């Protein structure tokens, strides 16, 4: 069985502007653990969740920090469309970043 994570994470009754990326919406998350499903549903300590969830979230936090504060890059035009039936579903062009050299 597969959960409809796309449907859950794009439900307009749960999310304001569900198709727009707003990472700050999770900064002070206090809603139900069943409406935000990064690694499964329910309580982390008692529910069926990924054993590596805390490590995964910590790694994601550090990775995002590196991309936001230590690298300068541009995102050139690309085909970010994806299939709703392929697993894993990846953008057609991949994700392309162009590094910007710093003048020292």
Order of alpha helices (4+ residues) and beta strands (2+ residues): alpha-alpha-beta-beta
